[in-house]
Amino acid sequence: EVQVVESGGGLVQPGGSLRLSCAASGFTLSRNWMTWVRQAPGKGLEWVANIKQDGSEKYYVDSVKGRFTISRDNAKNSLYLQMSSLTAEDTAMYHCARGQGWLDDWGQGTLVTVSS
Amino acid sequence: DIQMTQSPSSLSASVGDRVTITCRASQSISNYLHWYQHKPGKAPKVMIYAVSSLQSGVPSRFSGSGSGTDFTLTITSLQPEDFATYYCQQTYNIPFTFGPGTKVDIK
């Protein structure tokens, strides 16, 4: 069974940093592009970033460029999102998903709250 | 960035109704258009990919159509488990933007 489980969310102060993790099972991570998508409270889905199978290509939405870094460790079947210089606008549920185009398998998300 | 719009933003329907949701892109996106279902507290789920291909395990009452800039998701004979928010997404250009969503609730 394919499973994608996010962790690492929590309450962080404005300007702070946080690292999200995504543990994948039931499929070979190294064969798949992976993506982060977020949903702010009461808002819709927003594509955040994705990363190629070997980590050689990474793409970001403009609002997080220079602040967020997507990475992966295929040996550990894990995906990461390092977030820095966080603002209230980054408050959201962050979902990890398998895929580059359409996203086949999603996790339930981990909540990031940026507040003083 | 490619802007995606959806209409309506919400609708109320009864079990057994036929429901149609429209998605429009700000420029042509070929067939790089996908539909997701999202229920509160759950992981989103892809229902239709590449305009009209039904994801494995998705009931055949779901269908998609369209081309270029205008697309449609249709649910024939709405079932209780179909009440959710539906999003379209384009993967033609990065960033891979989503539509604002259409909430389908019970009349």
Interface residues (C-beta under 8 A of the other chain):
Chain A: V4 T35 V37 G44 L45 E46 W47 N50 Y59 Y60 V61 D62 H95 A97 Q100 G101 W102 L103 D104 D105 W106 G107 Q108 G109
Chain B: D1 Y32 H34 Y36 H38 G41 K42 A43 P44 K45 V46 Y49 A50 Q55 T85 Y87 Q89 T91 I94 P95 F96 T97 F98 G99 P100 G101
